[in-house]
Amino acid sequence: YIPWNWHEPREGELDFDGHSNPRRDLRALLRLISEKGFKLNARPGPVILNEWRHGGYPEWLLERPEYKMDVRDRLEGRYAPLTNLNARDAEAAAKGWLENETHMRYTRKWLVAVARELSEYASQRTLRVKVPSGKRGDLEEKEISGPLLFVQLDDDMAIGRANYAGPAFWRYMSELRKMLEDGGLHVPA
């Protein structure tokens, strides 16, 4: 998971290098994943999961009237209303997201920014990493393929048999994918 509200706690103040909090250092984490030979499936959202405050949406964004977020729900860290609708009617939720220009504009900024961070680590890229050589504490450079295999967009989209995922849903998902591509990331999403 790459929580939007964790890496952009205030509008326009992205932190992928840990300058505001060392635990936000996504760049170091991606290097470590590469050096250790792990593989990665990234989940940048915009919604990531129910267990994280607002499902990852920044508080500063949900305060905007376009999100129609009840004050109590915001204070309790709940999902935006359209996110909850997705579980019952993915088509209606997607139409709502597509019609919310604020959501699309800020989501684009977020996904393009996070794609720029991830693109270097895509599996079709070659990385040079330092790994132990086998000699006491010595390191050697080695070429490896990037660890990033897949990107999951949003969270639990169109789940359930009775849920309808029609043309608006697929257009919304295509828009999210295009945002990643605009940031230079080309992996299965």
Secondary structure, DSSP 8 states (H G I E B T S, - for coil): ---HHHH-SBTTB--SSSSS-GGG-HHHHHHHHHHTT--EEEEEESS--TTSGGGG--HHHHTSGGG---HHHHHTT---HHHHHHTT-HHHHHHHHHH-HHHHHHHHHHHHHHHHHHHTTBTTSEEEEEEE-SSTT-EEEEEEE-SEEEEEESSSTT-STT----HHHHHHHHHHHHHHHHTT--S--
